[in-house]
Amino acid sequence: MLQQILHDFGLNEAEITTYNELLASGPQTAGKLAKSLGFPRSSVYGFLEDLGKKGLVVESQKEKVKLFEAERPEKIN
C-alpha cells in the first residue's frame, strides 16, 4: 500500500527504494546507502535531493558528516 501511495505521490522506483531503505535502516550517509542499495553514490545523492524537495527526507550533519533520514510516511500529503 505504501508503495502505491509513494508512486501516486510522484516517486519513481529508485526513489521509492531509497526512501524505503531509509525508513527501515534509519539515518545513513549517502555512501552507506548507495552500498546497501547497489546504486552509484552520485545517483543516490540525486534521489535524496529529490526526496528532500518533496519533504520525505531530511538532511543533518554530525561531525562534518551528512546524514539522511526518512520522514515518517504519515507526512505525505
PDB file of N, H, CA, C and O in Angstrom:
ATOM      1  N   MET A   1       0.816  -1.188   0.000  1.00  0.00           N
ATOM      2  CA  MET A   1       0.000   0.000   0.000  1.00  0.00           C
ATOM      3  C   MET A   1       0.874   1.272   0.000  1.00  0.00           C
ATOM      4  O   MET A   1       0.616   2.211  -0.753  1.00  0.00           O
ATOM      5  N   LEU A   2       1.910   1.283   0.858  1.00  0.00           N
ATOM      6  H   LEU A   2       2.119   0.520   1.470  1.00  0.00           H
ATOM      7  CA  LEU A   2       2.806   2.440   0.887  1.00  0.00           C
ATOM      8  C   LEU A   2       3.457   2.635  -0.476  1.00  0.00           C
ATOM      9  O   LEU A   2       3.628   3.764  -0.936  1.00  0.00           O
ATOM     10  N   GLN A   3       3.817   1.535  -1.112  1.00  0.00           N
ATOM     11  H   GLN A   3       3.678   0.618  -0.738  1.00  0.00           H
ATOM     12  CA  GLN A   3       4.427   1.590  -2.441  1.00  0.00           C
ATOM     13  C   GLN A   3       3.534   2.364  -3.418  1.00  0.00           C
ATOM     14  O   GLN A   3       4.016   3.219  -4.162  1.00  0.00           O
ATOM     15  N   GLN A   4       2.261   2.066  -3.410  1.00  0.00           N
ATOM     16  H   GLN A   4       1.869   1.371  -2.806  1.00  0.00           H
ATOM     17  CA  GLN A   4       1.323   2.724  -4.319  1.00  0.00           C
ATOM     18  C   GLN A   4       1.151   4.198  -3.964  1.00  0.00           C
ATOM     19  O   GLN A   4       1.067   5.048  -4.849  1.00  0.00           O
ATOM     20  N   ILE A   5       1.100   4.495  -2.676  1.00  0.00           N
ATOM     21  H   ILE A   5       1.169   3.804  -1.956  1.00  0.00           H
ATOM     22  CA  ILE A   5       0.968   5.887  -2.225  1.00  0.00           C
ATOM     23  C   ILE A   5       2.179   6.698  -2.686  1.00  0.00           C
ATOM     24  O   ILE A   5       2.037   7.814  -3.183  1.00  0.00           O
ATOM     25  N   LEU A   6       3.368   6.125  -2.515  1.00  0.00           N
ATOM     26  H   LEU A   6       3.483   5.217  -2.110  1.00  0.00           H
ATOM     27  CA  LEU A   6       4.587   6.813  -2.940  1.00  0.00           C
ATOM     28  C   LEU A   6       4.612   7.004  -4.455  1.00  0.00           C
ATOM     29  O   LEU A   6       5.036   8.049  -4.949  1.00  0.00           O
ATOM     30  N   HIS A   7       4.162   5.999  -5.178  1.00  0.00           N
ATOM     31  H   HIS A   7       3.818   5.150  -4.777  1.00  0.00           H
ATOM     32  CA  HIS A   7       4.091   6.107  -6.640  1.00  0.00           C
ATOM     33  C   HIS A   7       3.108   7.205  -7.034  1.00  0.00           C
ATOM     34  O   HIS A   7       3.401   8.020  -7.910  1.00  0.00           O
ATOM     35  N   ASP A   8       1.947   7.228  -6.390  1.00  0.00           N
ATOM     36  H   ASP A   8       1.710   6.567  -5.679  1.00  0.00           H
ATOM     37  CA  ASP A   8       0.950   8.260  -6.672  1.00  0.00           C
ATOM     38  C   ASP A   8       1.455   9.651  -6.295  1.00  0.00           C
ATOM     39  O   ASP A   8       1.031  10.648  -6.878  1.00  0.00           O
ATOM     40  N   PHE A   9       2.354   9.716  -5.326  1.00  0.00           N
ATOM     41  H   PHE A   9       2.699   8.906  -4.852  1.00  0.00           H
ATOM     42  CA  PHE A   9       2.950  10.978  -4.880  1.00  0.00           C
ATOM     43  C   PHE A   9       3.961  11.502  -5.899  1.00  0.00           C
ATOM     44  O   PHE A   9       4.389  12.653  -5.820  1.00  0.00           O
ATOM     45  N   GLY A  10       4.345  10.645  -6.865  1.00  0.00           N
ATOM     46  H   GLY A  10       3.998   9.710  -6.930  1.00  0.00           H
ATOM     47  CA  GLY A  10       5.233  11.075  -7.937  1.00  0.00           C
ATOM     48  C   GLY A  10       6.642  10.527  -7.864  1.00  0.00           C
ATOM     49  O   GLY A  10       7.521  10.983  -8.595  1.00  0.00           O
ATOM     50  N   LEU A  11       6.872   9.558  -6.996  1.00  0.00           N
ATOM     51  H   LEU A  11       6.158   9.187  -6.403  1.00  0.00           H
ATOM     52  CA  LEU A  11       8.206   8.976  -6.882  1.00  0.00           C
ATOM     53  C   LEU A  11       8.407   7.886  -7.929  1.00  0.00           C
ATOM     54  O   LEU A  11       7.479   7.152  -8.267  1.00  0.00           O
ATOM     55  N   ASN A  12       9.638   7.795  -8.436  1.00  0.00           N
ATOM     56  H   ASN A  12      10.391   8.392  -8.161  1.00  0.00           H
ATOM     57  CA  ASN A  12       9.964   6.697  -9.338  1.00  0.00           C
ATOM     58  C   ASN A  12      10.442   5.509  -8.503  1.00  0.00           C
ATOM     59  O   ASN A  12      10.577   5.629  -7.285  1.00  0.00           O
ATOM     60  N   GLU A  13      10.696   4.377  -9.134  1.00  0.00           N
ATOM     61  H   GLU A  13      10.587   4.280 -10.123  1.00  0.00           H
ATOM     62  CA  GLU A  13      11.050   3.155  -8.401  1.00  0.00           C
ATOM     63  C   GLU A  13      12.335   3.302  -7.587  1.00  0.00           C
ATOM     64  O   GLU A  13      12.415   2.808  -6.462  1.00  0.00           O
ATOM     65  N   ALA A  14      13.336   3.974  -8.143  1.00  0.00           N
ATOM     66  H   ALA A  14      13.272   4.376  -9.056  1.00  0.00           H
ATOM     67  CA  ALA A  14      14.602   4.154  -7.423  1.00  0.00           C
ATOM     68  C   ALA A  14      14.408   5.035  -6.192  1.00  0.00           C
ATOM     69  O   ALA A  14      14.995   4.766  -5.144  1.00  0.00           O
ATOM     70  N   GLU A  15      13.599   6.077  -6.304  1.00  0.00           N
ATOM     71  H   GLU A  15      13.122   6.296  -7.156  1.00  0.00           H
ATOM     72  CA  GLU A  15      13.314   6.941  -5.160  1.00  0.00           C
ATOM     73  C   GLU A  15      12.533   6.187  -4.088  1.00  0.00           C
ATOM     74  O   GLU A  15      12.789   6.354  -2.896  1.00  0.00           O
ATOM     75  N   ILE A  16      11.588   5.364  -4.510  1.00  0.00           N
ATOM     76  H   ILE A  16      11.380   5.228  -5.479  1.00  0.00           H
ATOM     77  CA  ILE A  16      10.820   4.557  -3.565  1.00  0.00           C
ATOM     78  C   ILE A  16      11.735   3.583  -2.828  1.00  0.00           C
ATOM     79  O   ILE A  16      11.626   3.419  -1.613  1.00  0.00           O
ATOM     80  N   THR A  17      12.630   2.942  -3.564  1.00  0.00           N
ATOM     81  H   THR A  17      12.718   3.076  -4.551  1.00  0.00           H
ATOM     82  CA  THR A  17      13.585   2.006  -2.958  1.00  0.00           C
ATOM     83  C   THR A  17      14.483   2.728  -1.952  1.00  0.00           C
ATOM     84  O   THR A  17      14.731   2.221  -0.857  1.00  0.00           O
ATOM     85  N   THR A  18      14.957   3.889  -2.322  1.00  0.00           N
ATOM     86  H   THR A  18      14.755   4.300  -3.211  1.00  0.00           H
ATOM     87  CA  THR A  18      15.815   4.684  -1.438  1.00  0.00           C
ATOM     88  C   THR A  18      15.059   5.091  -0.182  1.00  0.00           C
ATOM     89  O   THR A  18      15.575   4.952   0.927  1.00  0.00           O
ATOM     90  N   TYR A  19      13.859   5.586  -0.346  1.00  0.00           N
ATOM     91  H   TYR A  19      13.440   5.700  -1.247  1.00  0.00           H
ATOM     92  CA  TYR A  19      13.031   6.012   0.794  1.00  0.00           C
ATOM     93  C   TYR A  19      12.749   4.827   1.726  1.00  0.00           C
ATOM     94  O   TYR A  19      12.895   4.945   2.942  1.00  0.00           O
ATOM     95  N   ASN A  20      12.353   3.704   1.163  1.00  0.00           N
ATOM     96  H   ASN A  20      12.234   3.608   0.175  1.00  0.00           H
ATOM     97  CA  ASN A  20      12.056   2.522   1.982  1.00  0.00           C
ATOM     98  C   ASN A  20      13.285   2.035   2.745  1.00  0.00           C
ATOM     99  O   ASN A  20      13.172   1.600   3.891  1.00  0.00           O
ATOM    100  N   GLU A  21      14.444   2.106   2.123  1.00  0.00           N
ATOM    101  H   GLU A  21      14.536   2.459   1.192  1.00  0.00           H
ATOM    102  CA  GLU A  21      15.679   1.694   2.805  1.00  0.00           C
ATOM    103  C   GLU A  21      15.971   2.613   3.992  1.00  0.00           C
ATOM    104  O   GLU A  21      16.366   2.150   5.062  1.00  0.00           O
ATOM    105  N   LEU A  22      15.774   3.912   3.793  1.00  0.00           N
ATOM    106  H   LEU A  22      15.453   4.288   2.924  1.00  0.00           H
ATOM    107  CA  LEU A  22      15.984   4.844   4.895  1.00  0.00           C
ATOM    108  C   LEU A  22      14.974   4.621   6.024  1.00  0.00           C
ATOM    109  O   LEU A  22      15.322   4.719   7.200  1.00  0.00           O
ATOM    110  N   LEU A  23      13.734   4.324   5.663  1.00  0.00           N
ATOM    111  H   LEU A  23      13.452   4.245   4.707  1.00  0.00           H
ATOM    112  CA  LEU A  23      12.722   4.026   6.682  1.00  0.00           C
ATOM    113  C   LEU A  23      13.132   2.812   7.508  1.00  0.00           C
ATOM    114  O   LEU A  23      12.995   2.808   8.731  1.00  0.00           O
ATOM    115  N   ALA A  24      13.630   1.793   6.837  1.00  0.00           N
ATOM    116  H   ALA A  24      13.741   1.796   5.844  1.00  0.00           H
ATOM    117  CA  ALA A  24      13.970   0.538   7.508  1.00  0.00           C
ATOM    118  C   ALA A  24      15.244   0.634   8.332  1.00  0.00           C
ATOM    119  O   ALA A  24      15.343   0.017   9.393  1.00  0.00           O
ATOM    120  N   SER A  25      16.221   1.400   7.857  1.00  0.00           N
ATOM    121  H   SER A  25      16.141   1.901   6.995  1.00  0.00           H
ATOM    122  CA  SER A  25      17.537   1.383   8.493  1.00  0.00           C
ATOM    123  C   SER A  25      17.856   2.595   9.346  1.00  0.00           C
ATOM    124  O   SER A  25      18.810   2.567  10.123  1.00  0.00           O
ATOM    125  N   GLY A  26      17.079   3.654   9.219  1.00  0.00           N
ATOM    126  H   GLY A  26      16.303   3.677   8.588  1.00  0.00           H
ATOM    127  CA  GLY A  26      17.380   4.867   9.975  1.00  0.00           C
ATOM    128  C   GLY A  26      18.385   5.742   9.254  1.00  0.00           C
ATOM    129  O   GLY A  26      18.741   5.473   8.106  1.00  0.00           O
ATOM    130  N   PRO A  27      18.847   6.800   9.931  1.00  0.00           N
ATOM    131  CA  PRO A  27      19.758   7.766   9.301  1.00  0.00           C
ATOM    132  C   PRO A  27      21.030   7.093   8.771  1.00  0.00           C
ATOM    133  O   PRO A  27      21.629   6.242   9.429  1.00  0.00           O
ATOM    134  N   GLN A  28      21.416   7.501   7.571  1.00  0.00           N
ATOM    135  H   GLN A  28      20.929   8.192   7.037  1.00  0.00           H
ATOM    136  CA  GLN A  28      22.613   6.941   6.931  1.00  0.00           C
ATOM    137  C   GLN A  28      23.309   8.003   6.104  1.00  0.00           C
ATOM    138  O   GLN A  28      22.716   9.019   5.741  1.00  0.00           O
ATOM    139  N   THR A  29      24.565   7.754   5.815  1.00  0.00           N
ATOM    140  H   THR A  29      25.047   6.929   6.109  1.00  0.00           H
ATOM    141  CA  THR A  29      25.283   8.591   4.857  1.00  0.00           C
ATOM    142  C   THR A  29      24.879   8.145   3.456  1.00  0.00           C
ATOM    143  O   THR A  29      24.373   7.038   3.268  1.00  0.00           O
ATOM    144  N   ALA A  30      25.102   9.000   2.498  1.00  0.00           N
ATOM    145  H   ALA A  30      25.513   9.899   2.651  1.00  0.00           H
ATOM    146  CA  ALA A  30      24.784   8.649   1.112  1.00  0.00           C
ATOM    147  C   ALA A  30      25.643   7.478   0.643  1.00  0.00           C
ATOM    148  O   ALA A  30      25.164   6.617  -0.095  1.00  0.00           O
ATOM    149  N   GLY A  31      26.888   7.439   1.059  1.00  0.00           N
ATOM    150  H   GLY A  31      27.277   8.139   1.658  1.00  0.00           H
ATOM    151  CA  GLY A  31      27.785   6.353   0.660  1.00  0.00           C
ATOM    152  C   GLY A  31      27.327   5.003   1.182  1.00  0.00           C
ATOM    153  O   GLY A  31      27.317   4.014   0.449  1.00  0.00           O
ATOM    154  N   LYS A  32      26.948   4.966   2.452  1.00  0.00           N
ATOM    155  H   LYS A  32      26.956   5.769   3.048  1.00  0.00           H
ATOM    156  CA  LYS A  32      26.476   3.722   3.056  1.00  0.00           C
ATOM    157  C   LYS A  32      25.162   3.276   2.403  1.00  0.00           C
ATOM    158  O   LYS A  32      24.945   2.090   2.154  1.00  0.00           O
ATOM    159  N   LEU A  33      24.309   4.242   2.138  1.00  0.00           N
ATOM    160  H   LEU A  33      24.486   5.205   2.341  1.00  0.00           H
ATOM    161  CA  LEU A  33      23.034   3.953   1.493  1.00  0.00           C
ATOM    162  C   LEU A  33      23.256   3.409   0.083  1.00  0.00           C
ATOM    163  O   LEU A  33      22.605   2.445  -0.322  1.00  0.00           O
ATOM    164  N   ALA A  34      24.161   4.017  -0.653  1.00  0.00           N
ATOM    165  H   ALA A  34      24.689   4.799  -0.324  1.00  0.00           H
ATOM    166  CA  ALA A  34      24.466   3.564  -2.014  1.00  0.00           C
ATOM    167  C   ALA A  34      24.985   2.135  -2.001  1.00  0.00           C
ATOM    168  O   ALA A  34      24.622   1.323  -2.852  1.00  0.00           O
ATOM    169  N   LYS A  35      25.829   1.836  -1.039  1.00  0.00           N
ATOM    170  H   LYS A  35      26.125   2.495  -0.347  1.00  0.00           H
ATOM    171  CA  LYS A  35      26.396   0.495  -0.941  1.00  0.00           C
ATOM    172  C   LYS A  35      25.306  -0.542  -0.639  1.00  0.00           C
ATOM    173  O   LYS A  35      25.291  -1.617  -1.238  1.00  0.00           O
ATOM    174  N   SER A  36      24.401  -0.223   0.284  1.00  0.00           N
ATOM    175  H   SER A  36      24.413   0.650   0.771  1.00  0.00           H
ATOM    176  CA  SER A  36      23.341  -1.183   0.633  1.00  0.00           C
ATOM    177  C   SER A  36      22.327  -1.361  -0.492  1.00  0.00           C
ATOM    178  O   SER A  36      21.728  -2.428  -0.630  1.00  0.00           O
ATOM    179  N   LEU A  37      22.135  -0.312  -1.299  1.00  0.00           N
ATOM    180  H   LEU A  37      22.621   0.554  -1.187  1.00  0.00           H
ATOM    181  CA  LEU A  37      21.173  -0.388  -2.403  1.00  0.00           C
ATOM    182  C   LEU A  37      21.796  -0.915  -3.694  1.00  0.00           C
ATOM    183  O   LEU A  37      21.091  -1.426  -4.564  1.00  0.00           O
ATOM    184  N   GLY A  38      23.106  -0.791  -3.816  1.00  0.00           N
ATOM    185  H   GLY A  38      23.679  -0.376  -3.110  1.00  0.00           H
ATOM    186  CA  GLY A  38      23.773  -1.198  -5.047  1.00  0.00           C
ATOM    187  C   GLY A  38      23.650  -0.160  -6.154  1.00  0.00           C
ATOM    188  O   GLY A  38      23.794  -0.488  -7.332  1.00  0.00           O
ATOM    189  N   PHE A  39      23.384   1.099  -5.780  1.00  0.00           N
ATOM    190  H   PHE A  39      23.268   1.365  -4.823  1.00  0.00           H
ATOM    191  CA  PHE A  39      23.300   2.202  -6.733  1.00  0.00           C
ATOM    192  C   PHE A  39      24.583   3.021  -6.645  1.00  0.00           C
ATOM    193  O   PHE A  39      25.236   3.033  -5.602  1.00  0.00           O
ATOM    194  N   PRO A  40      24.952   3.709  -7.731  1.00  0.00           N
ATOM    195  CA  PRO A  40      26.091   4.633  -7.645  1.00  0.00           C
ATOM    196  C   PRO A  40      25.786   5.754  -6.648  1.00  0.00           C
ATOM    197  O   PRO A  40      24.650   6.220  -6.554  1.00  0.00           O
ATOM    198  N   ARG A  41      26.801   6.175  -5.916  1.00  0.00           N
ATOM    199  H   ARG A  41      27.724   5.797  -5.993  1.00  0.00           H
ATOM    200  CA  ARG A  41      26.606   7.209  -4.904  1.00  0.00           C
ATOM    201  C   ARG A  41      26.076   8.501  -5.515  1.00  0.00           C
ATOM    202  O   ARG A  41      25.247   9.183  -4.913  1.00  0.00           O
ATOM    203  N   SER A  42      26.552   8.835  -6.707  1.00  0.00           N
ATOM    204  H   SER A  42      27.226   8.282  -7.196  1.00  0.00           H
ATOM    205  CA  SER A  42      26.082  10.063  -7.361  1.00  0.00           C
ATOM    206  C   SER A  42      24.580   9.989  -7.641  1.00  0.00           C
ATOM    207  O   SER A  42      23.880  10.995  -7.520  1.00  0.00           O
ATOM    208  N   SER A  43      24.087   8.826  -8.008  1.00  0.00           N
ATOM    209  H   SER A  43      24.656   8.009  -8.106  1.00  0.00           H
ATOM    210  CA  SER A  43      22.648   8.651  -8.239  1.00  0.00           C
ATOM    211  C   SER A  43      21.876   8.793  -6.937  1.00  0.00           C
ATOM    212  O   SER A  43      20.814   9.415  -6.901  1.00  0.00           O
ATOM    213  N   VAL A  44      22.409   8.217  -5.873  1.00  0.00           N
ATOM    214  H   VAL A  44      23.271   7.711  -5.902  1.00  0.00           H
ATOM    215  CA  VAL A  44      21.739   8.283  -4.572  1.00  0.00           C
ATOM    216  C   VAL A  44      21.619   9.736  -4.111  1.00  0.00           C
ATOM    217  O   VAL A  44      20.589  10.132  -3.566  1.00  0.00           O
ATOM    218  N   TYR A  45      22.670  10.532  -4.328  1.00  0.00           N
ATOM    219  H   TYR A  45      23.507  10.211  -4.772  1.00  0.00           H
ATOM    220  CA  TYR A  45      22.579  11.950  -3.984  1.00  0.00           C
ATOM    221  C   TYR A  45      21.429  12.622  -4.737  1.00  0.00           C
ATOM    222  O   TYR A  45      20.706  13.437  -4.164  1.00  0.00           O
ATOM    223  N   GLY A  46      21.261  12.293  -5.992  1.00  0.00           N
ATOM    224  H   GLY A  46      21.848  11.631  -6.458  1.00  0.00           H
ATOM    225  CA  GLY A  46      20.154  12.846  -6.772  1.00  0.00           C
ATOM    226  C   GLY A  46      18.805  12.417  -6.227  1.00  0.00           C
ATOM    227  O   GLY A  46      17.890  13.232  -6.119  1.00  0.00           O
ATOM    228  N   PHE A  47      18.673  11.128  -5.879  1.00  0.00           N
ATOM    229  H   PHE A  47      19.416  10.466  -5.967  1.00  0.00           H
ATOM    230  CA  PHE A  47      17.422  10.637  -5.303  1.00  0.00           C
ATOM    231  C   PHE A  47      17.129  11.346  -3.986  1.00  0.00           C
ATOM    232  O   PHE A  47      15.996  11.750  -3.724  1.00  0.00           O
ATOM    233  N   LEU A  48      18.165  11.492  -3.160  1.00  0.00           N
ATOM    234  H   LEU A  48      19.085  11.163  -3.373  1.00  0.00           H
ATOM    235  CA  LEU A  48      17.985  12.136  -1.857  1.00  0.00           C
ATOM    236  C   LEU A  48      17.593  13.602  -2.016  1.00  0.00           C
ATOM    237  O   LEU A  48      16.773  14.112  -1.253  1.00  0.00           O
ATOM    238  N   GLU A  49      18.169  14.271  -2.993  1.00  0.00           N
ATOM    239  H   GLU A  49      18.836  13.856  -3.612  1.00  0.00           H
ATOM    240  CA  GLU A  49      17.815  15.672  -3.247  1.00  0.00           C
ATOM    241  C   GLU A  49      16.348  15.781  -3.654  1.00  0.00           C
ATOM    242  O   GLU A  49      15.622  16.639  -3.154  1.00  0.00           O
ATOM    243  N   ASP A  50      15.917  14.910  -4.561  1.00  0.00           N
ATOM    244  H   ASP A  50      16.507  14.213  -4.968  1.00  0.00           H
ATOM    245  CA  ASP A  50      14.518  14.930  -4.998  1.00  0.00           C
ATOM    246  C   ASP A  50      13.571  14.592  -3.855  1.00  0.00           C
ATOM    247  O   ASP A  50      12.521  15.217  -3.712  1.00  0.00           O
ATOM    248  N   LEU A  51      13.937  13.606  -3.044  1.00  0.00           N
ATOM    249  H   LEU A  51      14.790  13.098  -3.161  1.00  0.00           H
ATOM    250  CA  LEU A  51      13.105  13.231  -1.893  1.00  0.00           C
ATOM    251  C   LEU A  51      13.054  14.366  -0.871  1.00  0.00           C
ATOM    252  O   LEU A  51      12.029  14.581  -0.225  1.00  0.00           O
ATOM    253  N   GLY A  52      14.149  15.077  -0.730  1.00  0.00           N
ATOM    254  H   GLY A  52      14.982  14.903  -1.255  1.00  0.00           H
ATOM    255  CA  GLY A  52      14.186  16.219   0.180  1.00  0.00           C
ATOM    256  C   GLY A  52      13.265  17.332  -0.283  1.00  0.00           C
ATOM    257  O   GLY A  52      12.569  17.941   0.529  1.00  0.00           O
ATOM    258  N   LYS A  53      13.254  17.603  -1.581  1.00  0.00           N
ATOM    259  H   LYS A  53      13.819  17.108  -2.241  1.00  0.00           H
ATOM    260  CA  LYS A  53      12.368  18.636  -2.136  1.00  0.00           C
ATOM    261  C   LYS A  53      10.900  18.287  -1.926  1.00  0.00           C
ATOM    262  O   LYS A  53      10.051  19.172  -1.821  1.00  0.00           O
ATOM    263  N   LYS A  54      10.609  16.993  -1.866  1.00  0.00           N
ATOM    264  H   LYS A  54      11.299  16.274  -1.952  1.00  0.00           H
ATOM    265  CA  LYS A  54       9.227  16.540  -1.656  1.00  0.00           C
ATOM    266  C   LYS A  54       8.896  16.395  -0.174  1.00  0.00           C
ATOM    267  O   LYS A  54       7.786  15.996   0.180  1.00  0.00           O
ATOM    268  N   GLY A  55       9.851  16.717   0.689  1.00  0.00           N
ATOM    269  H   GLY A  55      10.753  17.041   0.402  1.00  0.00           H
ATOM    270  CA  GLY A  55       9.624  16.678   2.123  1.00  0.00           C
ATOM    271  C   GLY A  55       9.667  15.291   2.734  1.00  0.00           C
ATOM    272  O   GLY A  55       9.159  15.084   3.836  1.00  0.00           O
ATOM    273  N   LEU A  56      10.270  14.333   2.033  1.00  0.00           N
ATOM    274  H   LEU A  56      10.684  14.501   1.138  1.00  0.00           H
ATOM    275  CA  LEU A  56      10.299  12.960   2.529  1.00  0.00           C
ATOM    276  C   LEU A  56      11.617  12.572   3.181  1.00  0.00           C
ATOM    277  O   LEU A  56      11.689  11.561   3.880  1.00  0.00           O
ATOM    278  N   VAL A  57      12.661  13.365   2.960  1.00  0.00           N
ATOM    279  H   VAL A  57      12.603  14.186   2.392  1.00  0.00           H
ATOM    280  CA  VAL A  57      13.969  13.083   3.548  1.00  0.00           C
ATOM    281  C   VAL A  57      14.525  14.385   4.108  1.00  0.00           C
ATOM    282  O   VAL A  57      14.426  15.444   3.489  1.00  0.00           O
ATOM    283  N   VAL A  58      15.110  14.278   5.292  1.00  0.00           N
ATOM    284  H   VAL A  58      15.190  13.418   5.795  1.00  0.00           H
ATOM    285  CA  VAL A  58      15.771  15.434   5.895  1.00  0.00           C
ATOM    286  C   VAL A  58      17.259  15.136   6.003  1.00  0.00           C
ATOM    287  O   VAL A  58      17.677  13.995   6.200  1.00  0.00           O
ATOM    288  N   GLU A  59      18.035  16.190   5.869  1.00  0.00           N
ATOM    289  H   GLU A  59      17.696  17.116   5.708  1.00  0.00           H
ATOM    290  CA  GLU A  59      19.486  16.084   5.928  1.00  0.00           C
ATOM    291  C   GLU A  59      19.965  16.740   7.216  1.00  0.00           C
ATOM    292  O   GLU A  59      19.485  17.809   7.594  1.00  0.00           O
ATOM    293  N   SER A  60      20.904  16.102   7.878  1.00  0.00           N
ATOM    294  H   SER A  60      21.294  15.234   7.571  1.00  0.00           H
ATOM    295  CA  SER A  60      21.524  16.684   9.062  1.00  0.00           C
ATOM    296  C   SER A  60      23.028  16.469   8.957  1.00  0.00           C
ATOM    297  O   SER A  60      23.514  15.764   8.072  1.00  0.00           O
ATOM    298  N   GLN A  61      23.739  17.085   9.867  1.00  0.00           N
ATOM    299  H   GLN A  61      23.344  17.657  10.585  1.00  0.00           H
ATOM    300  CA  GLN A  61      25.189  16.938   9.836  1.00  0.00           C
ATOM    301  C   GLN A  61      25.668  16.602  11.239  1.00  0.00           C
ATOM    302  O   GLN A  61      25.284  17.244  12.216  1.00  0.00           O
ATOM    303  N   LYS A  62      26.509  15.589  11.317  1.00  0.00           N
ATOM    304  H   LYS A  62      26.822  15.067  10.524  1.00  0.00           H
ATOM    305  CA  LYS A  62      27.093  15.175  12.593  1.00  0.00           C
ATOM    306  C   LYS A  62      28.590  15.021  12.390  1.00  0.00           C
ATOM    307  O   LYS A  62      29.040  14.168  11.626  1.00  0.00           O
ATOM    308  N   GLU A  63      29.357  15.854  13.083  1.00  0.00           N
ATOM    309  H   GLU A  63      28.991  16.547  13.704  1.00  0.00           H
ATOM    310  CA  GLU A  63      30.805  15.826  12.968  1.00  0.00           C
ATOM    311  C   GLU A  63      31.266  15.880  11.512  1.00  0.00           C
ATOM    312  O   GLU A  63      32.082  15.065  11.082  1.00  0.00           O
ATOM    313  N   LYS A  64      30.744  16.834  10.764  1.00  0.00           N
ATOM    314  H   LYS A  64      30.080  17.496  11.113  1.00  0.00           H
ATOM    315  CA  LYS A  64      31.094  17.085   9.363  1.00  0.00           C
ATOM    316  C   LYS A  64      30.670  15.971   8.407  1.00  0.00           C
ATOM    317  O   LYS A  64      31.136  15.918   7.269  1.00  0.00           O
ATOM    318  N   VAL A  65      29.795  15.088   8.863  1.00  0.00           N
ATOM    319  H   VAL A  65      29.416  15.130   9.788  1.00  0.00           H
ATOM    320  CA  VAL A  65      29.287  14.003   8.019  1.00  0.00           C
ATOM    321  C   VAL A  65      27.796  14.230   7.798  1.00  0.00           C
ATOM    322  O   VAL A  65      27.034  14.384   8.753  1.00  0.00           O
ATOM    323  N   LYS A  66      27.384  14.249   6.520  1.00  0.00           N
ATOM    324  H   LYS A  66      28.003  14.123   5.744  1.00  0.00           H
ATOM    325  CA  LYS A  66      25.967  14.426   6.202  1.00  0.00           C
ATOM    326  C   LYS A  66      25.222  13.113   6.416  1.00  0.00           C
ATOM    327  O   LYS A  66      25.640  12.057   5.943  1.00  0.00           O
ATOM    328  N   LEU A  67      24.116  13.205   7.136  1.00  0.00           N
ATOM    329  H   LEU A  67      23.777  14.064   7.521  1.00  0.00           H
ATOM    330  CA  LEU A  67      23.244  12.057   7.346  1.00  0.00           C
ATOM    331  C   LEU A  67      21.884  12.364   6.745  1.00  0.00           C
ATOM    332  O   LEU A  67      21.419  13.503   6.776  1.00  0.00           O
ATOM    333  N   PHE A  68      21.260  11.348   6.204  1.00  0.00           N
ATOM    334  H   PHE A  68      21.638  10.422   6.179  1.00  0.00           H
ATOM    335  CA  PHE A  68      19.942  11.484   5.597  1.00  0.00           C
ATOM    336  C   PHE A  68      18.980  10.572   6.339  1.00  0.00           C
ATOM    337  O   PHE A  68      19.293   9.423   6.650  1.00  0.00           O
ATOM    338  N   GLU A  69      17.794  11.121   6.616  1.00  0.00           N
ATOM    339  H   GLU A  69      17.541  12.054   6.364  1.00  0.00           H
ATOM    340  CA  GLU A  69      16.793  10.363   7.365  1.00  0.00           C
ATOM    341  C   GLU A  69      15.430  10.534   6.704  1.00  0.00           C
ATOM    342  O   GLU A  69      15.067  11.628   6.273  1.00  0.00           O
ATOM    343  N   ALA A  70      14.688   9.444   6.634  1.00  0.00           N
ATOM    344  H   ALA A  70      14.983   8.555   6.985  1.00  0.00           H
ATOM    345  CA  ALA A  70      13.351   9.485   6.035  1.00  0.00           C
ATOM    346  C   ALA A  70      12.352  10.075   7.026  1.00  0.00           C
ATOM    347  O   ALA A  70      12.374   9.758   8.216  1.00  0.00           O
ATOM    348  N   GLU A  71      11.488  10.928   6.520  1.00  0.00           N
ATOM    349  H   GLU A  71      11.471  11.185   5.554  1.00  0.00           H
ATOM    350  CA  GLU A  71      10.355  11.395   7.310  1.00  0.00           C
ATOM    351  C   GLU A  71       9.341  10.262   7.367  1.00  0.00           C
ATOM    352  O   GLU A  71       9.314   9.413   6.476  1.00  0.00           O
ATOM    353  N   ARG A  72       8.528  10.236   8.376  1.00  0.00           N
ATOM    354  H   ARG A  72       8.550  10.925   9.100  1.00  0.00           H
ATOM    355  CA  ARG A  72       7.512   9.202   8.522  1.00  0.00           C
ATOM    356  C   ARG A  72       6.510   9.289   7.363  1.00  0.00           C
ATOM    357  O   ARG A  72       6.204  10.386   6.896  1.00  0.00           O
ATOM    358  N   PRO A  73       6.005   8.163   6.904  1.00  0.00           N
ATOM    359  CA  PRO A  73       5.055   8.162   5.775  1.00  0.00           C
ATOM    360  C   PRO A  73       3.785   8.964   6.040  1.00  0.00           C
ATOM    361  O   PRO A  73       3.125   9.395   5.095  1.00  0.00           O
ATOM    362  N   GLU A  74       3.437   9.169   7.292  1.00  0.00           N
ATOM    363  H   GLU A  74       3.973   8.819   8.059  1.00  0.00           H
ATOM    364  CA  GLU A  74       2.237   9.934   7.630  1.00  0.00           C
ATOM    365  C   GLU A  74       2.339  11.389   7.167  1.00  0.00           C
ATOM    366  O   GLU A  74       1.325  12.081   7.071  1.00  0.00           O
ATOM    367  N   LYS A  75       3.547  11.851   6.882  1.00  0.00           N
ATOM    368  H   LYS A  75       4.370  11.289   6.959  1.00  0.00           H
ATOM    369  CA  LYS A  75       3.742  13.231   6.453  1.00  0.00           C
ATOM    370  C   LYS A  75       3.406  13.456   4.975  1.00  0.00           C
ATOM    371  O   LYS A  75       3.366  14.595   4.510  1.00  0.00           O
ATOM    372  N   ILE A  76       3.167  12.376   4.249  1.00  0.00           N
ATOM    373  H   ILE A  76       3.199  11.451   4.627  1.00  0.00           H
ATOM    374  CA  ILE A  76       2.837  12.501   2.825  1.00  0.00           C
ATOM    375  C   ILE A  76       1.438  13.113   2.702  1.00  0.00           C
ATOM    376  O   ILE A  76       0.465  12.619   3.272  1.00  0.00           O
ATOM    377  N   ASN A  77       1.379  14.194   1.945  1.00  0.00           N
ATOM    378  H   ASN A  77       2.170  14.595   1.482  1.00  0.00           H
ATOM    379  CA  ASN A  77       0.083  14.885   1.758  1.00  0.00           C
ATOM    380  C   ASN A  77      -0.641  14.343   0.570  1.00  0.00           C
ATOM    381  O   ASN A  77      -1.742  14.797   0.257  1.00  0.00           O
TER     382      ASN A  77
END
